Amino acid sequence: MVLDRASYCRALDARDPRFDGVFFVGITTTGIYCRPVCPARRARRDRCRFFSHAAAAERAGFRPCLRCRPELAPGRASVDAVPRVAWAAALRIAAGGLNGRSVDDLARELGIGGRQLRRAVKQELGVSPVELAQTHRLLLAKQLLTDTRLGAARVAFASGFQSLRRFNALFRERYGLNPAALRKRANGSQRADESDLVRLTLAYRPPLAWELLIGFLAARATPGVEQADDRRYARVMRIGDHTGFVRIEPAGQPSAGRSRRRSEHALHLELSASLVPVLMPLLARLRRLFDLDAEPATIEAHLASAGLGALTRRQRGLRVPGSVDGFELALKAVLGQQVSVKGATTLAGRFAAAFGESIETGDSALNRLAPTAERIAEASVPALASLGIPRARAASVHALAQAVADGRLVLEPSADIATVTRQLAELPGIGPWTVQYIAMRALSWPDAFPAADLWLRRAAGGLSTAALLRNAEAWRPWRAYAAMHLWASLGHSPPALVGA
């Protein structure tokens, strides 16, 4: 979303929460930058400078506001107009892609040179990759210092710093604040907490159709791996060598150890302390799972102008559920071919029981990690088929697992969408519906559209696949959101899916 100065000023005057995270404002008289929803008194317009990213504001010499806390702003949506290389790099950097690694390492992962990556990020975002990474680390550290009682060393390493000394020095240099003083200001004289539970918030741009989102995830939750009801989502996760559990619920929902708080445009997150060392990639994955960086007002205005106004008015804030792991989602998509959602969930539970590693969480309903591509690639096709799927589908699962395990297929949003969809279509037994569904949820591609889906065609008035595709041209570049609106219009989670 690109706005002119007058539009920025109007949004700022209105404190419009729909622009939270879309831009930041630096106040030249104080040297502080804020979110557009900051409750502080508005500065004169001639003293305001506008920035599209927090990193750009910090590069210009502004410090984050201690009142509105820019680190809590929703992230930028993946549909923003930045070239693919810069966007892919920004996604990986936000997930910790430069923590303990060089820009050249990241560039090699993206298939380009280090100089090209530095130039692309600088040109599009106004900062270098290192500066962008530093801003992500510092803002996460600021949130941890303010919202948790983690010790200073754990805050530093959880935020991606390689040493406590470097963290302290950069925090003072960039923000003019002492980390210990900020901790004392936020938490008083409370001692550092080394308990087994960490609580944070995940902000989003309102509105958010939580009931529809949690209902979609609950219907597809893998037994043993995930658990969801009408208010809360929980699951076990592995990132690298670290395993643990997370629980997410809307702000204002009381839970053990926390009283009811005022309503916020945020989700509350609880996670086991074992996941703190991988907090940056964990938060990035959870934001994708709940599509928290979407800009619903922009998306719904476009869909309404393209003929879906009745649906968008009835289902405001609808999101596209993503995934925390691309292979996990792709496996469930293949298992879901030509069976009901309930049947696909049962199959996913069998695969988790057979190939997922057991984990102790204290909750008997969450006791199994999702199967990895490596584990399934090691199994034989007959062993996979013995879990209740046709041999041809078992061969598809095996081929998918092998492609991911050996690195030929990368199922994450920063991957090139054209390359990944072509690679998926070349795998045996994976047709257009499965390709588009994986692109929609595992790759977070906002224009993915599984037009062959029986229930999409029924919701659109019984159209053929070809006719639905023609109609959907008007919904670009947000056809994935149009699909969610059509599914939701049926009044229930689609009971069956059309597969390959």
Disulfide bonds with the S-S distance in Angstrom:
none
